[in-house]
């Protein structure tokens, strides 16, 4: 079974065995030190485009990377590694255009049986991970009674650590002075975990002023330009946690008692989720584009040579 923490520890041990610091490995791969640190703690996985160069630098196979340790390297496994990477890369490329959707589906379907057989025959972690990504479905929570199961430090395990993005902007509990207008959490994990959540609350006057003050006192990040974001025209921005790789957590207000809390958290520069289907467009930042192949992704990949 794939264990990201085991894989992260393996990356760290093999890096040290090569006499490299995190900074040196990051420089060779064209990523930030923070990215390498996240890999090694199991909080995130390298982008699919980095798997081959990372394994080459560490002198390990992709199967070993996902297994979290050394495994016998028969020729068949090595060939399967390359096949899988090629299929995954091609599928991601074709999904960027509507014309490629049918072809991408055909490529995936043609190999589902192959990798299913690999799993049944003990084909290893990478085949199991591939199948898990094929059959992953978005999990949608819209019952406010489940709020604390998906937001905050007491959330269920898969919702607890959202790529180190800070959720302090969201209230830990729903105040009795607040009326829930709507709530939705979407969790999707086809390869790396992705989250989309929004909570709209109407506060009584005194509670509203108190919550606005709390949010304005929180540290906020500069966010303009990240994923094409220009600002917010429909609502006033109260606080924002922005990350050039992982996305945004923010709070908005209409100035009349309503506060909307939003988190758009993904990995590898893009959602694999059709996010517009789950959130009202008025709650999204102006110019926000996290589709696969977005302009910001292309810019960052060109900058880092990935």
N, C-alpha and C positions, 0 to 999 in steps of 0.2 A: 504494500500500500504506500502511495506517495506521501511523504512527510516533509513539508517545506522547511521545518526546523532542522531536520536531519540533513537535507540537501544544503541548507545554509551553513551548517557546521562543517560539512564536507568541503564546500567552497573555501571556507576560512582555513581549514587544515592544509588543503592542497596549495593555497596561495602562500601560506607560511613555508611550506616545504620547498616552494620555488624561490624563497627568499624575497618575496614581494610584499610591500606594504599595501594597504587599501588604496592609498593615493596613487601608487605606481600601477596597480591593476586598473583603477579607474581611468588613468591617463591613456593606457594602452587600448582601452575599449571605447574611449571618447565619451565617458559618462562622468557623473559627479561622484565624489567620495560618499555622499549620502546614499546614492543608489547601491554601491557595493556594501555599505553597512546594512542596508535593508535586506539585501540578498542573504547576507551572512547570519542575520538574526531570524531569517525565515518569514519576514514580514511581507516580502514581495519576491517575485521571480524575475529574472532577466527577461527583457523583451525577446521574442522569438528570433529576431534578427541578430541577437548577440549570443545565442546558444553555441553556435559553431565556433566563433572566435574565442569565446570564454573557455570552452572545452579544449581548444587547441593550445591556449596559453597555459592551462593547467595540466595538459597531457592526460586528459581523461576522455571517456566516451560520453555521449549524451545519455545513454542508458545508465552509466555510472553516476552522472549528475543527478538524474531523477531517482536513482536508487539510494543515493546518499552514501555511497561507498564503492569500493572496488568490486567488480564482477568479472567473470571470465569474458574475454572479448572475441568470441567466435565471429567469423566473417559474416554470418547471417545477421547477427545483431547489428553490426556496423552498417550493413546494407539497409537494414530496416530503419536505422536512425536517419540515414540520408533520404530514404523514400518518404518518411514521415515529415521531415522538415520541408522537403520539396512540395508535398501535398498541402501542408499547412500554409506555406508561403503563397502558393498559387491560389489557394482558396481565399485567403485574405485579399490578394490582389484582385481576383475576379469579383468579389463581393462589393468592390468599390463602385461598380457600375451596374445599373439595372440589366444591361445586356448580358452581364456575366453571371447573373443569379442562377439561371438554369444550368449553365455550364459548371458553376461552382457546386451546385447541388449534385450534379452527375458525378463530379470528381469525388465528392465526399461519399456518396452512396456506393460508388464502385469499390471504395476501400474499407467501408464499415465491416463487411464480412471478413475481409482479410485480417483486420486488426482484432476482430472478435475471436477469430480462430487463434491468433497469437496469444490473446489473454488466456483462453481455455487451455492452451498448450504450455502455459507458463512463460509467455512471451515477455513479461517484465513490466516495470512501472510505466515506461513511456507509452506502451500500447494501451494500458489501462487508463492513463491520463488522457490519451487521444479519444478513447471511447466516451469517457466522462464529459469531455468538451463537446462532443457531437450531440449527446442527448441532454445536455443541460438546458433547463427551462427557467425563465424568470419566476421568482417567488414573490407574490404580491401580498402585502399585509395592509389592510385598511381599517381594521378594528382598533379604535383608540385604546381599548383595554389591553392591547398588546404593545403599547407604546414603549414601556420600560424594558420589554424583551428585545427591542431592536435599536434603541437609542441609549447611549450612556454606559457607564462602567458596569452596570448590573445586567447588561444585555446578554443574550445567548452568545455562545462562543463565536459563531461565524459573523456576528454583528458587533463584536466588542472592539476589535482593533481594525479600524478602517484606514489602513495604510498610514497610520500615525496622524491622520487629519483630526484636528481638535473639534470636539462636538460641544464645547462649553457654550457656544452660541445658542444651541437648543436648550430649552428648560429641562432640568432633570425630571421634574414631575409637572403634571398639568395643574396649574393653580385653580382652586375652586372659584376664583373670581373671573376665570376665563371660560368662554364658550367655544367649543370646538366646531369650527366651520367645516373643516375637512382635513383628512390625513391619509397619506399613502407612503408606504415604504416598498421599494422594489430592490430585490437582491438577485444578482445574476452572476454565475461563476462558470463560464465556459472554458476559461483558461486561468484568468486572474479575477478575483472577486471585484464586483462593481456594485455601486449603491446609488439609488436615487430616492430621495425622501423629501416630502414637503408637508408642513403642518401649518394650518391657518387658524389663528385664535383671535376671538373678539374679546377684549378685556374691558372690565368695568373701569371707570375713569381713574380712580386712585391707583389701581393695580397696573393700569396701562403706563402711567407716568413712571412708576417704579421700575417696570420692566424695560422701558426705553432708556432710563438712566443706567440700568445694569448693562445693557448692550453697548451703549455708547462709551462706557468705561473700559470695555474690553479692547485689547490691542487689535488693530486691523492691519491687513497687509495691502500693499499696492497690487492691484489686480488688473488694471487696464492693459490691454495688449495680449494678455494670456488667453489663448483660444479665441482670439479675435474680439474679446469683450471690450466694449466702449463705455459702458456705464449702465444705469438703470433709469428708464424714463417713466415707467408706470408707477413706481413706488419710490420712497426715500430709502436709501441704504443706511442701516444702523450699525452693522458690523460685518466684517468679512474675513475669513481665513482662506487665503489663496495659495495654491501650490502649482508651479509650472509643469509638474508631471502628473499630479493626482487629481486636480480639480478645485472645487470651491465648497465652502460652507458659509452661509450668510443669512442675515435677517433683514426683512423689509417692512416698511409700514406705510399705511395710507394716511397717517396723521390724524385719524379719527377713531382710533381704538383697535384697529386691526393690525396684527403682526403676523408675517409669514416667514417661517423658518425653512430653509432649503439646504440640502446637501446634494452635490453632484460629484460623486467620487468614483474614479475609474483608474485605469492603468494603461501604460504604453501609449499615451497620447490620444486615446480615443475610446469611446463607448463601443462595445459590440451590441449594445442595446439600442432600439429605436426609442430614444428618450422622449421625443415629442409626443409619443402615444400615452405617456404616463403623467405628464405635468402640464398645467395650463401655460401657454406661451408667455403670458403676462408676468409669470414668476421667473422666467429665464432672463439672464443678462442680455442687454442689447448686443447683437453681433456674435453671441456665443455659438461656436461650431465645434463639436467634439465628435463628428462623424469620422469614420475611417478615411484616412487620406486628407484630412483637413489641412488648411494652409499653415497653421501653427505647427502641426506635426511635421510637415514637409520641411519647414524652416529649421526646426530643432534637429531633425535627423541629418539634414545637410550640414548643420553647424558641428554636430558630433561625429559626422562621417558614418552614420548607421543607416 
